Amino acid sequence: MHIPDGFVSVPVAGATGLASVGALLIAFRRSQEAFGIRRAPILGLTTAFIFAAQMINFPVAGGTSGHLLGGTLAAIILGSPWAGMLCIATVLIIQAVLFADGGITALGANILNMAVVGVWVGWVLTQTLQRLFGGAKGRLPLAAGIAAGVSVVVASIACALELALSGTAPVNIVLATMAGVHLLIGIGEGLITGGVLTYLATARPDLLPGEQQQFRGWLVPVVSIILVAGVLSLFASAWPDGLEKVAENLGFINLAENVRVIVPTPLADYGIQGLGAIGTSIAGLIGATICFTVAFGIAKVMKPKNA
């Protein structure tokens, strides 16, 4: 769902950019209530994992692929939608600048759709479903899985509205098309989110929020990130993702070439020229490392109000 350059108009890009900057400033201030050096490893590892997981496109119907957005998963693991926003925004900024994934001019729109709308829809719906399910911890993966799937559809609707406001495609057509294809992608998002939380609840509860839980070590999460970024990423589907497929079907895919802000990077498209599959693995590991480092640094400079 990464919008490239050229898909949204200058006014839409400017408005979403301002909205995203404001939202992230609030998120940083609010995250200080829970974060700081004590939970810096969790924020860093979550951000690195989301980046790695987003490299893996899974196939859905009609020659289309999708990938994890991760907003709901990040918010649940971190125990805060504010911290979840910072996590997803960090991933999106690094993807745009270092991997040419998502347009620089559309970065505000992408952050608004995935780091704000996606995170908050997933968080609020998870809390609501948890209450309806009786509040049992064992129901959290189910609640979060459903919420994650819905969050993808809502984020796609936000994206469709931005495209319509930009005059890129008629609102009635792009809205129905985007929502339809991302409903299928949302199923994958829900299954992945529920699966990861089920694993963490049983094998690594220290990676989930809790009053008496302490971070128990680096080995398992680091190895998991290495496997996802360095190995599983090699098996990603080559089919176009949901937004790209919609752009092809509705005839506005070429707009991405008309307006393009090029940032010179040797890691464009998650690879290194001339290295083939090895280049993809190296790029994935570099990206995950950078995501961890940036997110860890963000957590370290926070000064919790209750400290």
Contacts in CASP RR format, 6 or more apart in sequence:
PFRMAT RR
TARGET T0000
AUTHOR 0000-0000-0000
METHOD contacts of the structure
MODEL  1
MHIPDGFVSVPVAGATGLASVGALLIAFRRSQEAFGIRRAPILGLTTAFI
FAAQMINFPVAGGTSGHLLGGTLAAIILGSPWAGMLCIATVLIIQAVLFA
DGGITALGANILNMAVVGVWVGWVLTQTLQRLFGGAKGRLPLAAGIAAGV
SVVVASIACALELALSGTAPVNIVLATMAGVHLLIGIGEGLITGGVLTYL
ATARPDLLPGEQQQFRGWLVPVVSIILVAGVLSLFASAWPDGLEKVAENL
GFINLAENVRVIVPTPLADYGIQGLGAIGTSIAGLIGATICFTVAFGIAK
VMKPKNA
1 69 0 8 1.000
1 110 0 8 1.000
1 113 0 8 1.000
1 114 0 8 1.000
1 152 0 8 1.000
1 155 0 8 1.000
1 156 0 8 1.000
1 159 0 8 1.000
1 182 0 8 1.000
1 241 0 8 1.000
1 242 0 8 1.000
1 243 0 8 1.000
2 92 0 8 1.000
2 95 0 8 1.000
2 96 0 8 1.000
2 101 0 8 1.000
2 102 0 8 1.000
2 103 0 8 1.000
2 106 0 8 1.000
2 110 0 8 1.000
2 241 0 8 1.000
2 243 0 8 1.000
3 102 0 8 1.000
3 103 0 8 1.000
3 106 0 8 1.000
3 109 0 8 1.000
3 110 0 8 1.000
3 113 0 8 1.000
3 159 0 8 1.000
3 162 0 8 1.000
3 163 0 8 1.000
3 243 0 8 1.000
4 102 0 8 1.000
4 103 0 8 1.000
4 106 0 8 1.000
4 256 0 8 1.000
4 260 0 8 1.000
5 102 0 8 1.000
5 103 0 8 1.000
5 104 0 8 1.000
5 105 0 8 1.000
5 106 0 8 1.000
5 256 0 8 1.000
5 259 0 8 1.000
5 260 0 8 1.000
5 261 0 8 1.000
6 103 0 8 1.000
6 105 0 8 1.000
6 106 0 8 1.000
6 255 0 8 1.000
6 256 0 8 1.000
6 258 0 8 1.000
6 259 0 8 1.000
6 260 0 8 1.000
7 106 0 8 1.000
7 163 0 8 1.000
7 166 0 8 1.000
7 168 0 8 1.000
7 247 0 8 1.000
7 252 0 8 1.000
7 255 0 8 1.000
7 256 0 8 1.000
8 16 0 8 1.000
8 105 0 8 1.000
8 106 0 8 1.000
8 109 0 8 1.000
8 162 0 8 1.000
8 163 0 8 1.000
8 166 0 8 1.000
8 168 0 8 1.000
9 165 0 8 1.000
9 166 0 8 1.000
9 167 0 8 1.000
9 168 0 8 1.000
12 109 0 8 1.000
12 162 0 8 1.000
12 165 0 8 1.000
12 166 0 8 1.000
13 105 0 8 1.000
13 106 0 8 1.000
13 108 0 8 1.000
13 109 0 8 1.000
14 108 0 8 1.000
16 108 0 8 1.000
16 109 0 8 1.000
16 111 0 8 1.000
16 112 0 8 1.000
16 162 0 8 1.000
17 107 0 8 1.000
17 108 0 8 1.000
17 109 0 8 1.000
17 111 0 8 1.000
17 112 0 8 1.000
19 108 0 8 1.000
19 112 0 8 1.000
19 116 0 8 1.000
20 89 0 8 1.000
20 107 0 8 1.000
20 108 0 8 1.000
20 109 0 8 1.000
20 111 0 8 1.000
20 112 0 8 1.000
20 115 0 8 1.000
20 116 0 8 1.000
21 108 0 8 1.000
23 85 0 8 1.000
23 111 0 8 1.000
23 112 0 8 1.000
23 115 0 8 1.000
23 116 0 8 1.000
24 85 0 8 1.000
24 86 0 8 1.000
24 89 0 8 1.000
24 111 0 8 1.000
24 115 0 8 1.000
26 82 0 8 1.000
27 82 0 8 1.000
27 83 0 8 1.000
27 84 0 8 1.000
27 85 0 8 1.000
27 86 0 8 1.000
27 89 0 8 1.000
28 82 0 8 1.000
28 86 0 8 1.000
28 298 0 8 1.000
28 302 0 8 1.000
30 80 0 8 1.000
30 82 0 8 1.000
31 80 0 8 1.000
31 82 0 8 1.000
31 83 0 8 1.000
31 86 0 8 1.000
31 302 0 8 1.000
32 302 0 8 1.000
32 303 0 8 1.000
32 304 0 8 1.000
32 305 0 8 1.000
33 304 0 8 1.000
33 305 0 8 1.000
33 306 0 8 1.000
34 79 0 8 1.000
34 80 0 8 1.000
34 83 0 8 1.000
34 304 0 8 1.000
35 43 0 8 1.000
35 80 0 8 1.000
35 83 0 8 1.000
35 299 0 8 1.000
35 302 0 8 1.000
35 304 0 8 1.000
36 299 0 8 1.000
36 300 0 8 1.000
36 302 0 8 1.000
36 303 0 8 1.000
36 304 0 8 1.000
36 307 0 8 1.000
37 299 0 8 1.000
37 300 0 8 1.000
38 304 0 8 1.000
39 78 0 8 1.000
39 215 0 8 1.000
39 299 0 8 1.000
40 296 0 8 1.000
40 297 0 8 1.000
40 299 0 8 1.000
40 300 0 8 1.000
41 215 0 8 1.000
41 218 0 8 1.000
41 296 0 8 1.000
42 77 0 8 1.000
42 78 0 8 1.000
42 207 0 8 1.000
42 215 0 8 1.000
43 78 0 8 1.000
43 83 0 8 1.000
43 86 0 8 1.000
43 87 0 8 1.000
43 295 0 8 1.000
43 296 0 8 1.000
43 298 0 8 1.000
43 299 0 8 1.000
44 87 0 8 1.000
44 291 0 8 1.000
44 292 0 8 1.000
44 295 0 8 1.000
44 296 0 8 1.000
44 299 0 8 1.000
45 207 0 8 1.000
45 221 0 8 1.000
45 222 0 8 1.000
45 225 0 8 1.000
45 292 0 8 1.000
46 74 0 8 1.000
46 77 0 8 1.000
46 78 0 8 1.000
46 84 0 8 1.000
46 87 0 8 1.000
46 295 0 8 1.000
47 74 0 8 1.000
47 87 0 8 1.000
47 90 0 8 1.000
47 91 0 8 1.000
47 291 0 8 1.000
47 292 0 8 1.000
47 294 0 8 1.000
47 295 0 8 1.000
48 225 0 8 1.000
48 229 0 8 1.000
48 287 0 8 1.000
48 288 0 8 1.000
48 289 0 8 1.000
48 291 0 8 1.000
48 292 0 8 1.000
48 295 0 8 1.000
49 221 0 8 1.000
49 224 0 8 1.000
49 225 0 8 1.000
49 228 0 8 1.000
49 288 0 8 1.000
50 68 0 8 1.000
50 70 0 8 1.000
50 71 0 8 1.000
50 73 0 8 1.000
50 74 0 8 1.000
50 87 0 8 1.000
50 88 0 8 1.000
50 91 0 8 1.000
50 291 0 8 1.000
51 91 0 8 1.000
51 94 0 8 1.000
51 95 0 8 1.000
51 229 0 8 1.000
51 284 0 8 1.000
51 287 0 8 1.000
51 288 0 8 1.000
51 291 0 8 1.000
52 225 0 8 1.000
52 228 0 8 1.000
52 229 0 8 1.000
52 230 0 8 1.000
52 233 0 8 1.000
52 284 0 8 1.000
52 288 0 8 1.000
53 67 0 8 1.000
53 68 0 8 1.000
53 70 0 8 1.000
53 192 0 8 1.000
53 228 0 8 1.000
54 67 0 8 1.000
54 68 0 8 1.000
54 69 0 8 1.000
54 70 0 8 1.000
54 91 0 8 1.000
54 95 0 8 1.000
55 67 0 8 1.000
55 228 0 8 1.000
55 229 0 8 1.000
55 233 0 8 1.000
55 236 0 8 1.000
55 270 0 8 1.000
55 284 0 8 1.000
56 67 0 8 1.000
56 68 0 8 1.000
56 228 0 8 1.000
56 232 0 8 1.000
56 233 0 8 1.000
56 235 0 8 1.000
56 236 0 8 1.000
57 65 0 8 1.000
57 66 0 8 1.000
57 67 0 8 1.000
57 236 0 8 1.000
57 237 0 8 1.000
57 238 0 8 1.000
57 239 0 8 1.000
57 241 0 8 1.000
58 65 0 8 1.000
58 66 0 8 1.000
58 67 0 8 1.000
58 188 0 8 1.000
58 236 0 8 1.000
58 237 0 8 1.000
59 65 0 8 1.000
59 66 0 8 1.000
59 237 0 8 1.000
59 239 0 8 1.000
60 66 0 8 1.000
60 181 0 8 1.000
60 184 0 8 1.000
60 185 0 8 1.000
60 188 0 8 1.000
61 184 0 8 1.000
62 245 0 8 1.000
63 239 0 8 1.000
63 240 0 8 1.000
63 245 0 8 1.000
64 181 0 8 1.000
64 184 0 8 1.000
64 185 0 8 1.000
64 239 0 8 1.000
64 240 0 8 1.000
64 241 0 8 1.000
64 242 0 8 1.000
64 245 0 8 1.000
65 236 0 8 1.000
65 237 0 8 1.000
65 238 0 8 1.000
65 239 0 8 1.000
65 240 0 8 1.000
65 241 0 8 1.000
65 242 0 8 1.000
66 185 0 8 1.000
66 188 0 8 1.000
66 237 0 8 1.000
66 241 0 8 1.000
66 242 0 8 1.000
67 185 0 8 1.000
67 236 0 8 1.000
67 241 0 8 1.000
68 189 0 8 1.000
68 192 0 8 1.000
68 193 0 8 1.000
69 88 0 8 1.000
69 114 0 8 1.000
69 118 0 8 1.000
69 148 0 8 1.000
69 151 0 8 1.000
69 152 0 8 1.000
69 155 0 8 1.000
69 189 0 8 1.000
70 88 0 8 1.000
70 148 0 8 1.000
70 189 0 8 1.000
70 193 0 8 1.000
71 84 0 8 1.000
71 87 0 8 1.000
71 88 0 8 1.000
71 114 0 8 1.000
71 115 0 8 1.000
71 118 0 8 1.000
71 119 0 8 1.000
71 122 0 8 1.000
71 148 0 8 1.000
71 151 0 8 1.000
72 118 0 8 1.000
72 119 0 8 1.000
72 122 0 8 1.000
72 123 0 8 1.000
72 126 0 8 1.000
72 144 0 8 1.000
72 145 0 8 1.000
72 147 0 8 1.000
72 148 0 8 1.000
72 149 0 8 1.000
72 151 0 8 1.000
72 189 0 8 1.000
72 193 0 8 1.000
73 144 0 8 1.000
73 148 0 8 1.000
73 192 0 8 1.000
73 193 0 8 1.000
73 196 0 8 1.000
73 197 0 8 1.000
74 83 0 8 1.000
74 84 0 8 1.000
74 87 0 8 1.000
74 88 0 8 1.000
74 119 0 8 1.000
75 81 0 8 1.000
75 83 0 8 1.000
75 84 0 8 1.000
75 119 0 8 1.000
75 122 0 8 1.000
75 123 0 8 1.000
75 126 0 8 1.000
76 123 0 8 1.000
76 126 0 8 1.000
76 140 0 8 1.000
76 144 0 8 1.000
76 193 0 8 1.000
76 197 0 8 1.000
76 208 0 8 1.000
77 197 0 8 1.000
77 200 0 8 1.000
77 207 0 8 1.000
77 208 0 8 1.000
77 209 0 8 1.000
78 84 0 8 1.000
78 87 0 8 1.000
78 209 0 8 1.000
79 209 0 8 1.000
81 119 0 8 1.000
81 120 0 8 1.000
81 123 0 8 1.000
81 124 0 8 1.000
84 115 0 8 1.000
84 119 0 8 1.000
85 115 0 8 1.000
85 116 0 8 1.000
85 119 0 8 1.000
85 120 0 8 1.000
86 295 0 8 1.000
86 298 0 8 1.000
87 115 0 8 1.000
87 295 0 8 1.000
88 111 0 8 1.000
88 114 0 8 1.000
88 115 0 8 1.000
88 118 0 8 1.000
88 119 0 8 1.000
89 111 0 8 1.000
89 115 0 8 1.000
90 291 0 8 1.000
90 294 0 8 1.000
90 295 0 8 1.000
90 298 0 8 1.000
91 291 0 8 1.000
92 102 0 8 1.000
92 107 0 8 1.000
92 110 0 8 1.000
92 111 0 8 1.000
92 114 0 8 1.000
92 115 0 8 1.000
93 107 0 8 1.000
93 111 0 8 1.000
94 287 0 8 1.000
94 290 0 8 1.000
94 291 0 8 1.000
94 294 0 8 1.000
95 101 0 8 1.000
95 102 0 8 1.000
96 102 0 8 1.000
96 103 0 8 1.000
96 104 0 8 1.000
96 107 0 8 1.000
96 110 0 8 1.000
96 263 0 8 1.000
97 104 0 8 1.000
97 263 0 8 1.000
97 265 0 8 1.000
98 263 0 8 1.000
98 265 0 8 1.000
98 267 0 8 1.000
98 287 0 8 1.000
98 290 0 8 1.000
99 265 0 8 1.000
99 267 0 8 1.000
99 268 0 8 1.000
99 269 0 8 1.000
99 270 0 8 1.000
99 283 0 8 1.000
99 287 0 8 1.000
100 262 0 8 1.000
100 263 0 8 1.000
100 265 0 8 1.000
100 268 0 8 1.000
100 269 0 8 1.000
101 269 0 8 1.000
101 270 0 8 1.000
102 110 0 8 1.000
103 110 0 8 1.000
103 260 0 8 1.000
103 261 0 8 1.000
104 261 0 8 1.000
104 263 0 8 1.000
105 259 0 8 1.000
105 261 0 8 1.000
109 159 0 8 1.000
109 162 0 8 1.000
112 158 0 8 1.000
113 155 0 8 1.000
113 156 0 8 1.000
113 158 0 8 1.000
113 159 0 8 1.000
113 162 0 8 1.000
114 155 0 8 1.000
117 151 0 8 1.000
117 154 0 8 1.000
117 155 0 8 1.000
117 158 0 8 1.000
118 151 0 8 1.000
118 152 0 8 1.000
118 154 0 8 1.000
118 155 0 8 1.000
119 151 0 8 1.000
121 147 0 8 1.000
121 150 0 8 1.000
121 151 0 8 1.000
121 154 0 8 1.000
121 155 0 8 1.000
122 144 0 8 1.000
122 147 0 8 1.000
122 148 0 8 1.000
122 150 0 8 1.000
122 151 0 8 1.000
123 147 0 8 1.000
125 143 0 8 1.000
125 146 0 8 1.000
125 147 0 8 1.000
125 150 0 8 1.000
125 151 0 8 1.000
126 140 0 8 1.000
126 143 0 8 1.000
126 144 0 8 1.000
126 145 0 8 1.000
126 147 0 8 1.000
129 139 0 8 1.000
129 142 0 8 1.000
129 143 0 8 1.000
129 146 0 8 1.000
129 147 0 8 1.000
130 139 0 8 1.000
130 140 0 8 1.000
130 143 0 8 1.000
133 139 0 8 1.000
133 142 0 8 1.000
133 143 0 8 1.000
137 201 0 8 1.000
138 201 0 8 1.000
140 197 0 8 1.000
140 201 0 8 1.000
141 193 0 8 1.000
141 194 0 8 1.000
141 195 0 8 1.000
141 197 0 8 1.000
141 198 0 8 1.000
141 201 0 8 1.000
142 194 0 8 1.000
144 190 0 8 1.000
144 193 0 8 1.000
144 194 0 8 1.000
144 197 0 8 1.000
145 189 0 8 1.000
145 190 0 8 1.000
145 191 0 8 1.000
145 193 0 8 1.000
145 194 0 8 1.000
145 197 0 8 1.000
146 190 0 8 1.000
148 186 0 8 1.000
148 189 0 8 1.000
148 190 0 8 1.000
148 192 0 8 1.000
148 193 0 8 1.000
148 194 0 8 1.000
149 186 0 8 1.000
149 187 0 8 1.000
149 188 0 8 1.000
149 189 0 8 1.000
149 190 0 8 1.000
149 193 0 8 1.000
150 186 0 8 1.000
151 189 0 8 1.000
152 182 0 8 1.000
152 185 0 8 1.000
152 186 0 8 1.000
152 189 0 8 1.000
153 179 0 8 1.000
153 180 0 8 1.000
153 182 0 8 1.000
153 183 0 8 1.000
153 186 0 8 1.000
155 182 0 8 1.000
156 178 0 8 1.000
156 179 0 8 1.000
156 180 0 8 1.000
156 181 0 8 1.000
156 182 0 8 1.000
156 243 0 8 1.000
157 175 0 8 1.000
157 178 0 8 1.000
157 179 0 8 1.000
159 178 0 8 1.000
159 243 0 8 1.000
160 171 0 8 1.000
160 174 0 8 1.000
160 175 0 8 1.000
160 177 0 8 1.000
160 178 0 8 1.000
160 179 0 8 1.000
161 171 0 8 1.000
161 175 0 8 1.000
163 169 0 8 1.000
163 174 0 8 1.000
163 178 0 8 1.000
163 252 0 8 1.000
164 170 0 8 1.000
164 171 0 8 1.000
164 174 0 8 1.000
164 175 0 8 1.000
168 174 0 8 1.000
168 252 0 8 1.000
168 255 0 8 1.000
169 250 0 8 1.000
169 252 0 8 1.000
173 250 0 8 1.000
174 246 0 8 1.000
174 250 0 8 1.000
177 246 0 8 1.000
177 249 0 8 1.000
177 250 0 8 1.000
178 242 0 8 1.000
178 243 0 8 1.000
178 246 0 8 1.000
181 242 0 8 1.000
181 245 0 8 1.000
181 246 0 8 1.000
182 242 0 8 1.000
185 242 0 8 1.000
197 208 0 8 1.000
200 207 0 8 1.000
200 208 0 8 1.000
201 208 0 8 1.000
203 220 0 8 1.000
204 216 0 8 1.000
204 220 0 8 1.000
204 221 0 8 1.000
205 213 0 8 1.000
206 213 0 8 1.000
206 214 0 8 1.000
206 215 0 8 1.000
206 216 0 8 1.000
206 217 0 8 1.000
207 215 0 8 1.000
207 221 0 8 1.000
225 288 0 8 1.000
225 292 0 8 1.000
226 285 0 8 1.000
226 288 0 8 1.000
229 281 0 8 1.000
229 284 0 8 1.000
229 285 0 8 1.000
229 287 0 8 1.000
229 288 0 8 1.000
230 280 0 8 1.000
230 281 0 8 1.000
230 284 0 8 1.000
230 285 0 8 1.000
231 281 0 8 1.000
233 270 0 8 1.000
233 280 0 8 1.000
233 281 0 8 1.000
233 284 0 8 1.000
234 277 0 8 1.000
234 280 0 8 1.000
234 281 0 8 1.000
239 245 0 8 1.000
240 248 0 8 1.000
244 253 0 8 1.000
247 253 0 8 1.000
247 255 0 8 1.000
247 256 0 8 1.000
266 272 0 8 1.000
266 273 0 8 1.000
267 283 0 8 1.000
267 286 0 8 1.000
267 287 0 8 1.000
270 280 0 8 1.000
270 283 0 8 1.000
270 284 0 8 1.000
271 279 0 8 1.000
271 280 0 8 1.000
271 282 0 8 1.000
271 283 0 8 1.000
272 278 0 8 1.000
272 279 0 8 1.000
272 280 0 8 1.000
272 282 0 8 1.000
272 283 0 8 1.000
275 282 0 8 1.000
END
